[in-house]
Amino acid sequence: MNYLAHLYLSGDDHKVMVGNFIGDHVKGRRFTRFAGGVQTGILLHRHIDTFTDNHPVVRESMALFREGYRRYAGVVCDIIYDHFLAAHWKDFSEKNLSDFVSHSHSVLMRHYFGLPLRVKQFLPFLIKSRRLENYQYFEGIEKTLRIMSANSSLPEETNFAMKRLESHYNELYDQFSRFMPEIAASAKAFLASPSAFVSFDHAVIS
């Protein structure tokens, strides 16, 4: 799951939202440097990633992109799943997508000075472009993939990814539809009792 899904799965706690958003940028024991709610969000992020990466339905989706992306196929699937969440937002939330994105931006900016440096660097651009909201459009997905391939180790196979998305759209949507209720239930259970899911060793090494 990518940024939109992580924010959505955070519930209503603002600090959990912040921690879940920055989770990729807080490694190992560094999560202990953050306050309780943000810590919970970081650990929730790790739980979501582990659950997602090991889910058989997600692995079906990843297989469709492995030819072009190899070990980065999961990264592409995260973005594709965010597309389906955005495109079918009304099925998952009573709040308007645009309003949710604006609210998320506001929460993140209120915590701006406590964010990791890398997040501080890209957050203004993410907000200005309304990237999370634009995940619902093919153009938004394409632009996101090109930005990521230019600024990370993600291979530049955007044309391949978009063709696969178009040609397997219904199959991918079916996979997302089967997976989303399970990750939503798992995230909710985690937030209800984080200690039941997180061991110290897992929290440190993830």
HELIX and SHEET records of a PDB file:
HELIX    1   1 TYR A    3  TYR A    8  1                                   6    
HELIX    2   2 HIS A   14  ILE A   22  1                                   9    
HELIX    3   3 GLY A   23  HIS A   25  5                                   3    
HELIX    4   4 GLY A   28  ARG A   33  5                                   6    
HELIX    5   5 GLY A   36  ASP A   53  1                                  18    
HELIX    6   6 PRO A   56  ALA A   63  1                                   8    
HELIX    7   7 ARG A   66  TYR A   69  1                                   4    
HELIX    8   8 ARG A   70  TYR A   72  5                                   3    
HELIX    9   9 ALA A   73  ALA A   87  1                                  15    
HELIX   10  10 TRP A   89  ASP A   91  5                                   3    
HELIX   11  11 LEU A   97  ARG A  110  1                                  14    
HELIX   12  12 TYR A  112  GLY A  114  5                                   3    
HELIX   13  13 LEU A  117  SER A  129  1                                  13    
HELIX   14  14 ARG A  131  ASN A  134  1                                   4    
HELIX   15  15 PHE A  138  ASN A  151  1                                  14    
HELIX   16  16 THR A  158  SER A  167  1                                  10    
HELIX   17  17 TYR A  169  ALA A  192  1                                  24    
HELIX   18  18 PRO A  194  ALA A  196  5                                   3    
HELIX   19  19 PHE A  200  ILE A  205  1                                   6    
END                                                                             
